[in-house]
């Protein structure tokens, strides 16, 4: 009989411990389930809309290309002895 009680002692100690720990796990799972749609929606919005940094980088790149074109056109016009034609480079960004 003592052996049977000795075997059941860890089980008797584990049951109250499990009751203390499981509500925390369940609460975390519930929070994860509730916040999941918000996280998914936020990722979708971030993917759909380019960030300000990306827009700035894109605008800077377009501006550099335009200025390079103006420089080439200025050199070419000077070499050919004609006035520079800015319309060959398109519109300024």
PyMOL Python script that loads the backbone (N, CA, C, O; Angstrom):
from pymol import cmd

cmd.read_pdbstr("""\
ATOM      1  N   UNK A   1       0.811  -1.179   0.000  1.00  0.00           N
ATOM      2  CA  UNK A   1       0.000   0.000   0.000  1.00  0.00           C
ATOM      3  C   UNK A   1       0.868   1.261   0.000  1.00  0.00           C
ATOM      4  O   UNK A   1       0.506   2.250  -0.638  1.00  0.00           O
ATOM      5  N   UNK A   2       1.990   1.246   0.692  1.00  0.00           N
ATOM      6  CA  UNK A   2       2.891   2.387   0.701  1.00  0.00           C
ATOM      7  C   UNK A   2       3.493   2.628  -0.678  1.00  0.00           C
ATOM      8  O   UNK A   2       3.701   3.768  -1.093  1.00  0.00           O
ATOM      9  N   UNK A   3       3.764   1.541  -1.370  1.00  0.00           N
ATOM     10  CA  UNK A   3       4.326   1.679  -2.714  1.00  0.00           C
ATOM     11  C   UNK A   3       3.312   2.336  -3.655  1.00  0.00           C
ATOM     12  O   UNK A   3       3.682   3.173  -4.477  1.00  0.00           O
ATOM     13  N   UNK A   4       2.078   1.973  -3.540  1.00  0.00           N
ATOM     14  CA  UNK A   4       1.033   2.557  -4.368  1.00  0.00           C
ATOM     15  C   UNK A   4       0.903   4.046  -4.063  1.00  0.00           C
ATOM     16  O   UNK A   4       0.749   4.849  -4.983  1.00  0.00           O
ATOM     17  N   UNK A   5       0.962   4.426  -2.798  1.00  0.00           N
ATOM     18  CA  UNK A   5       0.872   5.838  -2.423  1.00  0.00           C
ATOM     19  C   UNK A   5       2.107   6.598  -2.888  1.00  0.00           C
ATOM     20  O   UNK A   5       2.013   7.765  -3.268  1.00  0.00           O
ATOM     21  N   UNK A   6       3.263   5.942  -2.858  1.00  0.00           N
ATOM     22  CA  UNK A   6       4.494   6.592  -3.304  1.00  0.00           C
ATOM     23  C   UNK A   6       4.434   6.862  -4.801  1.00  0.00           C
ATOM     24  O   UNK A   6       4.935   7.881  -5.276  1.00  0.00           O
ATOM     25  N   UNK A   7       3.823   5.951  -5.538  1.00  0.00           N
ATOM     26  CA  UNK A   7       3.690   6.144  -6.969  1.00  0.00           C
ATOM     27  C   UNK A   7       2.685   7.254  -7.290  1.00  0.00           C
ATOM     28  O   UNK A   7       2.845   7.956  -8.288  1.00  0.00           O
ATOM     29  N   UNK A   8       1.685   7.417  -6.485  1.00  0.00           N
ATOM     30  CA  UNK A   8       0.641   8.400  -6.744  1.00  0.00           C
ATOM     31  C   UNK A   8       1.032   9.791  -6.261  1.00  0.00           C
ATOM     32  O   UNK A   8       0.411  10.780  -6.652  1.00  0.00           O
ATOM     33  N   UNK A   9       2.061   9.877  -5.410  1.00  0.00           N
ATOM     34  CA  UNK A   9       2.474  11.173  -4.864  1.00  0.00           C
ATOM     35  C   UNK A   9       2.882  12.153  -5.971  1.00  0.00           C
ATOM     36  O   UNK A   9       2.422  13.295  -5.943  1.00  0.00           O
ATOM     37  N   UNK A  10       3.717  11.771  -6.941  1.00  0.00           N
ATOM     38  CA  UNK A  10       4.052  12.733  -7.997  1.00  0.00           C
ATOM     39  C   UNK A  10       2.825  13.171  -8.800  1.00  0.00           C
ATOM     40  O   UNK A  10       2.725  14.325  -9.217  1.00  0.00           O
ATOM     41  N   UNK A  11       1.909  12.252  -9.008  1.00  0.00           N
ATOM     42  CA  UNK A  11       0.687  12.589  -9.740  1.00  0.00           C
ATOM     43  C   UNK A  11      -0.161  13.570  -8.941  1.00  0.00           C
ATOM     44  O   UNK A  11      -0.754  14.493  -9.500  1.00  0.00           O
ATOM     45  N   UNK A  12      -0.211  13.364  -7.649  1.00  0.00           N
ATOM     46  CA  UNK A  12      -0.984  14.280  -6.800  1.00  0.00           C
ATOM     47  C   UNK A  12      -0.343  15.666  -6.741  1.00  0.00           C
ATOM     48  O   UNK A  12      -1.045  16.668  -6.599  1.00  0.00           O
ATOM     49  N   UNK A  13       0.958  15.727  -6.849  1.00  0.00           N
ATOM     50  CA  UNK A  13       1.637  17.024  -6.853  1.00  0.00           C
ATOM     51  C   UNK A  13       1.552  17.684  -8.233  1.00  0.00           C
ATOM     52  O   UNK A  13       1.481  18.908  -8.340  1.00  0.00           O
ATOM     53  N   UNK A  14       1.560  16.876  -9.267  1.00  0.00           N
ATOM     54  CA  UNK A  14       1.544  17.416 -10.625  1.00  0.00           C
ATOM     55  C   UNK A  14       0.180  18.002 -10.991  1.00  0.00           C
ATOM     56  O   UNK A  14       0.108  18.981 -11.734  1.00  0.00           O
ATOM     57  N   UNK A  15      -0.887  17.420 -10.483  1.00  0.00           N
ATOM     58  CA  UNK A  15      -2.225  17.888 -10.825  1.00  0.00           C
ATOM     59  C   UNK A  15      -2.460  19.342 -10.399  1.00  0.00           C
ATOM     60  O   UNK A  15      -2.916  20.133 -11.224  1.00  0.00           O
ATOM     61  N   UNK A  16      -2.172  19.731  -9.156  1.00  0.00           N
ATOM     62  CA  UNK A  16      -2.364  21.140  -8.783  1.00  0.00           C
ATOM     63  C   UNK A  16      -1.428  22.075  -9.551  1.00  0.00           C
ATOM     64  O   UNK A  16      -1.795  23.196  -9.903  1.00  0.00           O
ATOM     65  N   UNK A  17      -0.207  21.585  -9.801  1.00  0.00           N
ATOM     66  CA  UNK A  17       0.746  22.392 -10.559  1.00  0.00           C
ATOM     67  C   UNK A  17       0.223  22.631 -11.981  1.00  0.00           C
ATOM     68  O   UNK A  17       0.341  23.735 -12.512  1.00  0.00           O
ATOM     69  N   UNK A  18      -0.340  21.613 -12.579  1.00  0.00           N
ATOM     70  CA  UNK A  18      -0.908  21.744 -13.919  1.00  0.00           C
ATOM     71  C   UNK A  18      -2.082  22.721 -13.915  1.00  0.00           C
ATOM     72  O   UNK A  18      -2.254  23.496 -14.856  1.00  0.00           O
ATOM     73  N   UNK A  19      -2.882  22.680 -12.862  1.00  0.00           N
ATOM     74  CA  UNK A  19      -4.009  23.610 -12.772  1.00  0.00           C
ATOM     75  C   UNK A  19      -3.535  25.058 -12.663  1.00  0.00           C
ATOM     76  O   UNK A  19      -4.226  25.976 -13.103  1.00  0.00           O
ATOM     77  N   UNK A  20      -2.369  25.256 -12.082  1.00  0.00           N
ATOM     78  CA  UNK A  20      -1.832  26.614 -11.976  1.00  0.00           C
ATOM     79  C   UNK A  20      -1.224  27.084 -13.293  1.00  0.00           C
ATOM     80  O   UNK A  20      -1.312  28.264 -13.632  1.00  0.00           O
ATOM     81  N   UNK A  21      -0.616  26.177 -14.029  1.00  0.00           N
ATOM     82  CA  UNK A  21       0.077  26.562 -15.249  1.00  0.00           C
ATOM     83  C   UNK A  21      -0.827  26.609 -16.482  1.00  0.00           C
ATOM     84  O   UNK A  21      -0.618  27.448 -17.359  1.00  0.00           O
ATOM     85  N   UNK A  22      -1.798  25.750 -16.566  1.00  0.00           N
ATOM     86  CA  UNK A  22      -2.640  25.679 -17.757  1.00  0.00           C
ATOM     87  C   UNK A  22      -3.440  26.941 -18.043  1.00  0.00           C
ATOM     88  O   UNK A  22      -3.559  27.304 -19.214  1.00  0.00           O
ATOM     89  N   UNK A  23      -3.990  27.627 -17.063  1.00  0.00           N
ATOM     90  CA  UNK A  23      -4.729  28.855 -17.393  1.00  0.00           C
ATOM     91  C   UNK A  23      -3.860  29.896 -18.095  1.00  0.00           C
ATOM     92  O   UNK A  23      -4.344  30.626 -18.959  1.00  0.00           O
ATOM     93  N   UNK A  24      -2.583  29.967 -17.730  1.00  0.00           N
ATOM     94  CA  UNK A  24      -1.674  30.893 -18.412  1.00  0.00           C
ATOM     95  C   UNK A  24      -1.496  30.518 -19.869  1.00  0.00           C
ATOM     96  O   UNK A  24      -1.489  31.387 -20.741  1.00  0.00           O
ATOM     97  N   UNK A  25      -1.354  29.240 -20.134  1.00  0.00           N
ATOM     98  CA  UNK A  25      -1.215  28.764 -21.518  1.00  0.00           C
ATOM     99  C   UNK A  25      -2.494  29.035 -22.298  1.00  0.00           C
ATOM    100  O   UNK A  25      -2.453  29.479 -23.445  1.00  0.00           O
ATOM    101  N   UNK A  26      -3.607  28.767 -21.676  1.00  0.00           N
ATOM    102  CA  UNK A  26      -4.882  28.989 -22.349  1.00  0.00           C
ATOM    103  C   UNK A  26      -5.103  30.474 -22.617  1.00  0.00           C
ATOM    104  O   UNK A  26      -5.608  30.850 -23.674  1.00  0.00           O
ATOM    105  N   UNK A  27      -4.726  31.312 -21.661  1.00  0.00           N
ATOM    106  CA  UNK A  27      -4.887  32.749 -21.842  1.00  0.00           C
ATOM    107  C   UNK A  27      -3.984  33.246 -22.977  1.00  0.00           C
ATOM    108  O   UNK A  27      -4.411  34.060 -23.796  1.00  0.00           O
ATOM    109  N   UNK A  28      -2.761  32.769 -23.027  1.00  0.00           N
ATOM    110  CA  UNK A  28      -1.847  33.182 -24.096  1.00  0.00           C
ATOM    111  C   UNK A  28      -2.377  32.730 -25.450  1.00  0.00           C
ATOM    112  O   UNK A  28      -2.326  33.484 -26.422  1.00  0.00           O
ATOM    113  N   UNK A  29      -2.879  31.519 -25.516  1.00  0.00           N
ATOM    114  CA  UNK A  29      -3.441  31.019 -26.763  1.00  0.00           C
ATOM    115  C   UNK A  29      -4.641  31.856 -27.185  1.00  0.00           C
ATOM    116  O   UNK A  29      -4.796  32.175 -28.364  1.00  0.00           O
ATOM    117  N   UNK A  30      -5.476  32.208 -26.238  1.00  0.00           N
ATOM    118  CA  UNK A  30      -6.645  33.036 -26.552  1.00  0.00           C
ATOM    119  C   UNK A  30      -6.212  34.406 -27.078  1.00  0.00           C
ATOM    120  O   UNK A  30      -6.789  34.914 -28.039  1.00  0.00           O
ATOM    121  N   UNK A  31      -5.204  34.996 -26.452  1.00  0.00           N
ATOM    122  CA  UNK A  31      -4.698  36.300 -26.907  1.00  0.00           C
ATOM    123  C   UNK A  31      -4.115  36.174 -28.307  1.00  0.00           C
ATOM    124  O   UNK A  31      -4.339  37.039 -29.154  1.00  0.00           O
ATOM    125  N   UNK A  32      -3.368  35.104 -28.554  1.00  0.00           N
ATOM    126  CA  UNK A  32      -2.790  34.894 -29.881  1.00  0.00           C
ATOM    127  C   UNK A  32      -3.876  34.761 -30.940  1.00  0.00           C
ATOM    128  O   UNK A  32      -3.754  35.310 -32.035  1.00  0.00           O
ATOM    129  N   UNK A  33      -4.923  34.040 -30.616  1.00  0.00           N
ATOM    130  CA  UNK A  33      -6.015  33.845 -31.573  1.00  0.00           C
ATOM    131  C   UNK A  33      -6.750  35.157 -31.840  1.00  0.00           C
ATOM    132  O   UNK A  33      -7.131  35.438 -32.976  1.00  0.00           O
ATOM    133  N   UNK A  34      -6.945  35.952 -30.803  1.00  0.00           N
ATOM    134  CA  UNK A  34      -7.665  37.215 -30.964  1.00  0.00           C
ATOM    135  C   UNK A  34      -6.826  38.223 -31.744  1.00  0.00           C
ATOM    136  O   UNK A  34      -7.372  38.963 -32.562  1.00  0.00           O
ATOM    137  N   UNK A  35      -5.525  38.273 -31.515  1.00  0.00           N
ATOM    138  CA  UNK A  35      -4.686  39.273 -32.189  1.00  0.00           C
ATOM    139  C   UNK A  35      -4.215  38.839 -33.563  1.00  0.00           C
ATOM    140  O   UNK A  35      -3.660  39.656 -34.298  1.00  0.00           O
ATOM    141  N   UNK A  36      -4.413  37.599 -33.933  1.00  0.00           N
ATOM    142  CA  UNK A  36      -3.952  37.113 -35.226  1.00  0.00           C
ATOM    143  C   UNK A  36      -4.540  37.894 -36.404  1.00  0.00           C
ATOM    144  O   UNK A  36      -3.783  38.283 -37.293  1.00  0.00           O
ATOM    145  N   UNK A  37      -5.856  38.144 -36.453  1.00  0.00           N
ATOM    146  CA  UNK A  37      -6.386  38.914 -37.594  1.00  0.00           C
ATOM    147  C   UNK A  37      -5.787  40.317 -37.693  1.00  0.00           C
ATOM    148  O   UNK A  37      -5.585  40.828 -38.795  1.00  0.00           O
ATOM    149  N   UNK A  38      -5.507  40.935 -36.563  1.00  0.00           N
ATOM    150  CA  UNK A  38      -4.920  42.274 -36.577  1.00  0.00           C
ATOM    151  C   UNK A  38      -3.511  42.216 -37.152  1.00  0.00           C
ATOM    152  O   UNK A  38      -3.129  43.067 -37.955  1.00  0.00           O
ATOM    153  N   UNK A  39      -2.744  41.218 -36.744  1.00  0.00           N
ATOM    154  CA  UNK A  39      -1.380  41.083 -37.252  1.00  0.00           C
ATOM    155  C   UNK A  39      -1.377  40.801 -38.745  1.00  0.00           C
ATOM    156  O   UNK A  39      -0.557  41.354 -39.478  1.00  0.00           O
ATOM    157  N   UNK A  40      -2.277  39.952 -39.200  1.00  0.00           N
ATOM    158  CA  UNK A  40      -2.356  39.629 -40.628  1.00  0.00           C
ATOM    159  C   UNK A  40      -2.747  40.862 -41.427  1.00  0.00           C
ATOM    160  O   UNK A  40      -2.172  41.123 -42.484  1.00  0.00           O
ATOM    161  N   UNK A  41      -3.706  41.612 -40.939  1.00  0.00           N
ATOM    162  CA  UNK A  41      -4.138  42.824 -41.638  1.00  0.00           C
ATOM    163  C   UNK A  41      -3.009  43.855 -41.700  1.00  0.00           C
ATOM    164  O   UNK A  41      -2.820  44.508 -42.726  1.00  0.00           O
ATOM    165  N   UNK A  42      -2.267  44.001 -40.615  1.00  0.00           N
ATOM    166  CA  UNK A  42      -1.158  44.961 -40.582  1.00  0.00           C
ATOM    167  C   UNK A  42      -0.079  44.570 -41.587  1.00  0.00           C
ATOM    168  O   UNK A  42       0.472  45.433 -42.271  1.00  0.00           O
ATOM    169  N   UNK A  43       0.222  43.293 -41.682  1.00  0.00           N
ATOM    170  CA  UNK A  43       1.224  42.856 -42.656  1.00  0.00           C
ATOM    171  C   UNK A  43       0.744  43.108 -44.078  1.00  0.00           C
ATOM    172  O   UNK A  43       1.527  43.488 -44.949  1.00  0.00           O
ATOM    173  N   UNK A  44      -0.553  42.895 -44.306  1.00  0.00           N
ATOM    174  CA  UNK A  44      -1.098  43.155 -45.631  1.00  0.00           C
ATOM    175  C   UNK A  44      -1.017  44.620 -46.012  1.00  0.00           C
ATOM    176  O   UNK A  44      -0.690  44.951 -47.152  1.00  0.00           O
ATOM    177  N   UNK A  45      -1.310  45.492 -45.072  1.00  0.00           N
ATOM    178  CA  UNK A  45      -1.233  46.933 -45.333  1.00  0.00           C
ATOM    179  C   UNK A  45       0.207  47.343 -45.577  1.00  0.00           C
ATOM    180  O   UNK A  45       0.481  48.126 -46.487  1.00  0.00           O
ATOM    181  N   UNK A  46       1.126  46.828 -44.782  1.00  0.00           N
ATOM    182  CA  UNK A  46       2.540  47.169 -44.957  1.00  0.00           C
ATOM    183  C   UNK A  46       3.066  46.688 -46.304  1.00  0.00           C
ATOM    184  O   UNK A  46       3.902  47.353 -46.917  1.00  0.00           O
ATOM    185  N   UNK A  47       2.587  45.550 -46.763  1.00  0.00           N
ATOM    186  CA  UNK A  47       3.035  45.031 -48.052  1.00  0.00           C
ATOM    187  C   UNK A  47       2.402  45.812 -49.208  1.00  0.00           C
ATOM    188  O   UNK A  47       3.032  45.989 -50.250  1.00  0.00           O
ATOM    189  N   UNK A  48       1.186  46.272 -49.035  1.00  0.00           N
ATOM    190  CA  UNK A  48       0.481  46.956 -50.113  1.00  0.00           C
ATOM    191  C   UNK A  48       0.953  48.400 -50.294  1.00  0.00           C
ATOM    192  O   UNK A  48       1.003  48.898 -51.419  1.00  0.00           O
ATOM    193  N   UNK A  49       1.287  49.054 -49.225  1.00  0.00           N
ATOM    194  CA  UNK A  49       1.693  50.454 -49.295  1.00  0.00           C
ATOM    195  C   UNK A  49       3.203  50.578 -49.155  1.00  0.00           C
ATOM    196  O   UNK A  49       3.772  50.093 -48.177  1.00  0.00           O
ATOM    197  N   UNK A  50       3.860  51.217 -50.114  1.00  0.00           N
ATOM    198  CA  UNK A  50       5.302  51.386 -49.979  1.00  0.00           C
ATOM    199  C   UNK A  50       5.613  52.370 -48.852  1.00  0.00           C
ATOM    200  O   UNK A  50       4.884  53.335 -48.626  1.00  0.00           O
ATOM    201  N   UNK A  51       6.671  52.108 -48.180  1.00  0.00           N
ATOM    202  CA  UNK A  51       7.035  52.977 -47.060  1.00  0.00           C
ATOM    203  C   UNK A  51       7.575  54.308 -47.582  1.00  0.00           C
ATOM    204  O   UNK A  51       7.925  54.440 -48.755  1.00  0.00           O
ATOM    205  N   UNK A  52       7.631  55.273 -46.696  1.00  0.00           N
ATOM    206  CA  UNK A  52       8.149  56.596 -47.064  1.00  0.00           C
ATOM    207  C   UNK A  52       9.598  56.479 -47.528  1.00  0.00           C
ATOM    208  O   UNK A  52      10.020  57.176 -48.450  1.00  0.00           O
ATOM    209  N   UNK A  53      10.341  55.606 -46.893  1.00  0.00           N
ATOM    210  CA  UNK A  53      11.751  55.421 -47.257  1.00  0.00           C
ATOM    211  C   UNK A  53      11.868  54.913 -48.695  1.00  0.00           C
ATOM    212  O   UNK A  53      12.724  55.370 -49.452  1.00  0.00           O
ATOM    213  N   UNK A  54      11.010  53.972 -49.064  1.00  0.00           N
ATOM    214  CA  UNK A  54      11.037  53.456 -50.434  1.00  0.00           C
ATOM    215  C   UNK A  54      10.666  54.540 -51.435  1.00  0.00           C
ATOM    216  O   UNK A  54      11.284  54.652 -52.493  1.00  0.00           O
ATOM    217  N   UNK A  55       9.653  55.339 -51.098  1.00  0.00           N
ATOM    218  CA  UNK A  55       9.249  56.426 -52.000  1.00  0.00           C
ATOM    219  C   UNK A  55      10.381  57.440 -52.159  1.00  0.00           C
ATOM    220  O   UNK A  55      10.643  57.908 -53.267  1.00  0.00           O
ATOM    221  N   UNK A  56      11.050  57.781 -51.059  1.00  0.00           N
ATOM    222  CA  UNK A  56      12.160  58.730 -51.126  1.00  0.00           C
ATOM    223  C   UNK A  56      13.296  58.185 -51.988  1.00  0.00           C
ATOM    224  O   UNK A  56      13.887  58.916 -52.784  1.00  0.00           O
ATOM    225  N   UNK A  57      13.594  56.906 -51.825  1.00  0.00           N
ATOM    226  CA  UNK A  57      14.667  56.284 -52.595  1.00  0.00           C
ATOM    227  C   UNK A  57      14.318  56.280 -54.091  1.00  0.00           C
ATOM    228  O   UNK A  57      15.173  56.550 -54.935  1.00  0.00           O
ATOM    229  N   UNK A  58      13.064  55.974 -54.404  1.00  0.00           N
ATOM    230  CA  UNK A  58      12.615  55.945 -55.797  1.00  0.00           C
ATOM    231  C   UNK A  58      12.683  57.339 -56.414  1.00  0.00           C
ATOM    232  O   UNK A  58      13.120  57.499 -57.553  1.00  0.00           O
ATOM    233  N   UNK A  59      12.249  58.346 -55.658  1.00  0.00           N
ATOM    234  CA  UNK A  59      12.290  59.725 -56.165  1.00  0.00           C
ATOM    235  C   UNK A  59      13.723  60.183 -56.361  1.00  0.00           C
ATOM    236  O   UNK A  59      14.032  60.841 -57.355  1.00  0.00           O
ATOM    237  N   UNK A  60      14.602  59.846 -55.430  1.00  0.00           N
ATOM    238  CA  UNK A  60      16.016  60.217 -55.565  1.00  0.00           C
ATOM    239  C   UNK A  60      16.645  59.582 -56.794  1.00  0.00           C
ATOM    240  O   UNK A  60      17.424  60.219 -57.503  1.00  0.00           O
ATOM    241  N   UNK A  61      16.305  58.330 -57.040  1.00  0.00           N
ATOM    242  CA  UNK A  61      16.839  57.629 -58.210  1.00  0.00           C
ATOM    243  C   UNK A  61      16.359  58.305 -59.499  1.00  0.00           C
ATOM    244  O   UNK A  61      17.146  58.511 -60.423  1.00  0.00           O
ATOM    245  N   UNK A  62      15.072  58.647 -59.559  1.00  0.00           N
ATOM    246  CA  UNK A  62      14.524  59.314 -60.744  1.00  0.00           C
ATOM    247  C   UNK A  62      15.173  60.675 -60.953  1.00  0.00           C
ATOM    248  O   UNK A  62      15.453  61.064 -62.087  1.00  0.00           O
ATOM    249  N   UNK A  63      15.411  61.395 -59.873  1.00  0.00           N
ATOM    250  CA  UNK A  63      16.032  62.712 -59.970  1.00  0.00           C
ATOM    251  C   UNK A  63      17.475  62.603 -60.464  1.00  0.00           C
ATOM    252  O   UNK A  63      17.910  63.404 -61.291  1.00  0.00           O
ATOM    253  N   UNK A  64      18.218  61.613 -59.959  1.00  0.00           N
ATOM    254  CA  UNK A  64      19.598  61.413 -60.418  1.00  0.00           C
ATOM    255  C   UNK A  64      19.636  61.069 -61.912  1.00  0.00           C
ATOM    256  O   UNK A  64      20.476  61.584 -62.651  1.00  0.00           O
ATOM    257  N   UNK A  65      18.720  60.194 -62.350  1.00  0.00           N
ATOM    258  CA  UNK A  65      18.681  59.839 -63.775  1.00  0.00           C
ATOM    259  C   UNK A  65      18.376  61.063 -64.632  1.00  0.00           C
ATOM    260  O   UNK A  65      18.965  61.249 -65.697  1.00  0.00           O
ATOM    261  N   UNK A  66      17.453  61.893 -64.158  1.00  0.00           N
ATOM    262  CA  UNK A  66      17.100  63.102 -64.905  1.00  0.00           C
ATOM    263  C   UNK A  66      18.298  64.050 -64.992  1.00  0.00           C
ATOM    264  O   UNK A  66      18.579  64.604 -66.055  1.00  0.00           O
ATOM    265  N   UNK A  67      18.995  64.233 -63.881  1.00  0.00           N
ATOM    266  CA  UNK A  67      20.163  65.118 -63.879  1.00  0.00           C
ATOM    267  C   UNK A  67      21.291  64.567 -64.746  1.00  0.00           C
ATOM    268  O   UNK A  67      22.009  65.338 -65.384  1.00  0.00           O
ATOM    269  N   UNK A  68      21.459  63.248 -64.779  1.00  0.00           N
ATOM    270  CA  UNK A  68      22.456  62.639 -65.658  1.00  0.00           C
ATOM    271  C   UNK A  68      22.104  62.900 -67.116  1.00  0.00           C
ATOM    272  O   UNK A  68      22.973  63.208 -67.931  1.00  0.00           O
ATOM    273  N   UNK A  69      20.824  62.774 -67.433  1.00  0.00           N
ATOM    274  CA  UNK A  69      20.370  63.036 -68.796  1.00  0.00           C
ATOM    275  C   UNK A  69      20.631  64.496 -69.175  1.00  0.00           C
ATOM    276  O   UNK A  69      21.076  64.783 -70.287  1.00  0.00           O
ATOM    277  N   UNK A  70      20.353  65.412 -68.251  1.00  0.00           N
ATOM    278  CA  UNK A  70      20.608  66.828 -68.528  1.00  0.00           C
ATOM    279  C   UNK A  70      22.092  67.076 -68.775  1.00  0.00           C
ATOM    280  O   UNK A  70      22.456  67.843 -69.666  1.00  0.00           O
ATOM    281  N   UNK A  71      22.938  66.436 -67.996  1.00  0.00           N
ATOM    282  CA  UNK A  71      24.384  66.591 -68.182  1.00  0.00           C
ATOM    283  C   UNK A  71      24.841  66.077 -69.535  1.00  0.00           C
ATOM    284  O   UNK A  71      25.631  66.726 -70.221  1.00  0.00           O
ATOM    285  N   UNK A  72      24.339  64.902 -69.917  1.00  0.00           N
ATOM    286  CA  UNK A  72      24.689  64.351 -71.231  1.00  0.00           C
ATOM    287  C   UNK A  72      24.208  65.281 -72.354  1.00  0.00           C
ATOM    288  O   UNK A  72      24.934  65.553 -73.310  1.00  0.00           O
ATOM    289  N   UNK A  73      22.980  65.754 -72.214  1.00  0.00           N
ATOM    290  CA  UNK A  73      22.407  66.643 -73.231  1.00  0.00           C
ATOM    291  C   UNK A  73      23.196  67.944 -73.316  1.00  0.00           C
ATOM    292  O   UNK A  73      23.420  68.455 -74.414  1.00  0.00           O
ATOM    293  N   UNK A  74      23.621  68.487 -72.181  1.00  0.00           N
ATOM    294  CA  UNK A  74      24.393  69.731 -72.170  1.00  0.00           C
ATOM    295  C   UNK A  74      25.733  69.528 -72.882  1.00  0.00           C
ATOM    296  O   UNK A  74      26.136  70.368 -73.687  1.00  0.00           O
ATOM    297  N   UNK A  75      26.423  68.428 -72.595  1.00  0.00           N
ATOM    298  CA  UNK A  75      27.706  68.144 -73.239  1.00  0.00           C
ATOM    299  C   UNK A  75      27.530  67.918 -74.738  1.00  0.00           C
ATOM    300  O   UNK A  75      28.314  68.416 -75.546  1.00  0.00           O
ATOM    301  N   UNK A  76      26.500  67.166 -75.097  1.00  0.00           N
ATOM    302  CA  UNK A  76      26.238  66.875 -76.505  1.00  0.00           C
ATOM    303  C   UNK A  76      25.901  68.153 -77.270  1.00  0.00           C
ATOM    304  O   UNK A  76      26.368  68.352 -78.391  1.00  0.00           O
ATOM    305  N   UNK A  77      25.089  69.020 -76.659  1.00  0.00           N
ATOM    306  CA  UNK A  77      24.703  70.283 -77.303  1.00  0.00           C
ATOM    307  C   UNK A  77      25.921  71.184 -77.475  1.00  0.00           C
ATOM    308  O   UNK A  77      26.070  71.829 -78.513  1.00  0.00           O
ATOM    309  N   UNK A  78      26.795  71.234 -76.469  1.00  0.00           N
ATOM    310  CA  UNK A  78      27.992  72.066 -76.564  1.00  0.00           C
ATOM    311  C   UNK A  78      28.921  71.537 -77.659  1.00  0.00           C
ATOM    312  O   UNK A  78      29.526  72.317 -78.395  1.00  0.00           O
ATOM    313  N   UNK A  79      29.031  70.225 -77.763  1.00  0.00           N
ATOM    314  CA  UNK A  79      29.885  69.603 -78.775  1.00  0.00           C
ATOM    315  C   UNK A  79      29.355  69.882 -80.182  1.00  0.00           C
ATOM    316  O   UNK A  79      30.134  70.107 -81.108  1.00  0.00           O
ATOM    317  N   UNK A  80      28.030  69.868 -80.338  1.00  0.00           N
ATOM    318  CA  UNK A  80      27.407  70.101 -81.643  1.00  0.00           C
ATOM    319  C   UNK A  80      27.176  71.586 -81.931  1.00  0.00           C
ATOM    320  O   UNK A  80      26.793  71.953 -83.042  1.00  0.00           O
ATOM    321  N   UNK A  81      27.406  72.434 -80.936  1.00  0.00           N
ATOM    322  CA  UNK A  81      27.259  73.878 -81.124  1.00  0.00           C
ATOM    323  C   UNK A  81      25.813  74.312 -81.232  1.00  0.00           C
ATOM    324  O   UNK A  81      25.490  75.183 -82.040  1.00  0.00           O
ATOM    325  N   UNK A  82      24.967  73.745 -80.463  1.00  0.00           N
ATOM    326  CA  UNK A  82      23.546  74.107 -80.482  1.00  0.00           C
ATOM    327  C   UNK A  82      23.083  74.368 -79.052  1.00  0.00           C
ATOM    328  O   UNK A  82      23.763  73.991 -78.098  1.00  0.00           O
ATOM    329  N   UNK A  83      21.934  75.008 -78.904  1.00  0.00           N
ATOM    330  CA  UNK A  83      21.429  75.226 -77.538  1.00  0.00           C
ATOM    331  C   UNK A  83      20.932  73.900 -76.933  1.00  0.00           C
ATOM    332  O   UNK A  83      20.486  72.995 -77.639  1.00  0.00           O
ATOM    333  N   UNK A  84      21.026  73.830 -75.641  1.00  0.00           N
ATOM    334  CA  UNK A  84      20.591  72.624 -74.926  1.00  0.00           C
ATOM    335  C   UNK A  84      19.075  72.495 -74.977  1.00  0.00           C
ATOM    336  O   UNK A  84      18.360  73.482 -74.804  1.00  0.00           O
ATOM    337  N   UNK A  85      18.583  71.279 -75.214  1.00  0.00           N
ATOM    338  CA  UNK A  85      17.134  71.018 -75.289  1.00  0.00           C
ATOM    339  C   UNK A  85      16.756  70.118 -74.101  1.00  0.00           C
ATOM    340  O   UNK A  85      16.990  68.909 -74.124  1.00  0.00           O
ATOM    341  N   UNK A  86      16.178  70.721 -73.084  1.00  0.00           N
ATOM    342  CA  UNK A  86      15.820  69.966 -71.866  1.00  0.00           C
ATOM    343  C   UNK A  86      14.669  68.999 -72.101  1.00  0.00           C
ATOM    344  O   UNK A  86      14.492  68.058 -71.327  1.00  0.00           O
ATOM    345  N   UNK A  87      13.890  69.207 -73.142  1.00  0.00           N
ATOM    346  CA  UNK A  87      12.737  68.328 -73.378  1.00  0.00           C
ATOM    347  C   UNK A  87      13.172  66.926 -73.801  1.00  0.00           C
ATOM    348  O   UNK A  87      12.367  65.997 -73.747  1.00  0.00           O
ATOM    349  N   UNK A  88      14.394  66.757 -74.209  1.00  0.00           N
ATOM    350  CA  UNK A  88      14.896  65.424 -74.596  1.00  0.00           C
ATOM    351  C   UNK A  88      15.004  64.492 -73.391  1.00  0.00           C
ATOM    352  O   UNK A  88      15.069  63.273 -73.551  1.00  0.00           O
ATOM    353  N   UNK A  89      15.022  65.057 -72.199  1.00  0.00           N
ATOM    354  CA  UNK A  89      15.148  64.260 -70.981  1.00  0.00           C
ATOM    355  C   UNK A  89      13.794  64.006 -70.334  1.00  0.00           C
ATOM    356  O   UNK A  89      13.736  63.389 -69.271  1.00  0.00           O
ATOM    357  N   UNK A  90      12.738  64.449 -70.924  1.00  0.00           N
ATOM    358  CA  UNK A  90      11.417  64.246 -70.339  1.00  0.00           C
ATOM    359  C   UNK A  90      11.134  65.290 -69.267  1.00  0.00           C
ATOM    360  O   UNK A  90      11.823  66.304 -69.162  1.00  0.00           O
ATOM    361  N   UNK A  91      10.101  65.013 -68.474  1.00  0.00           N
ATOM    362  CA  UNK A  91       9.723  65.940 -67.416  1.00  0.00           C
ATOM    363  C   UNK A  91      10.583  65.728 -66.178  1.00  0.00           C
ATOM    364  O   UNK A  91      11.023  64.616 -65.883  1.00  0.00           O
ATOM    365  N   UNK A  92      10.808  66.820 -65.465  1.00  0.00           N
ATOM    366  CA  UNK A  92      11.562  66.715 -64.223  1.00  0.00           C
ATOM    367  C   UNK A  92      10.703  65.995 -63.169  1.00  0.00           C
ATOM    368  O   UNK A  92       9.508  66.265 -63.044  1.00  0.00           O
ATOM    369  N   UNK A  93      11.319  65.087 -62.421  1.00  0.00           N
ATOM    370  CA  UNK A  93      10.548  64.378 -61.390  1.00  0.00           C
ATOM    371  C   UNK A  93      10.176  65.260 -60.227  1.00  0.00           C
ATOM    372  O   UNK A  93       9.528  64.802 -59.286  1.00  0.00           O
TER     373      UNK A  93
END
""", "prot")
cmd.dss("prot")
cmd.show_as("cartoon", "prot")
cmd.util.cbc("prot")
cmd.orient("prot")
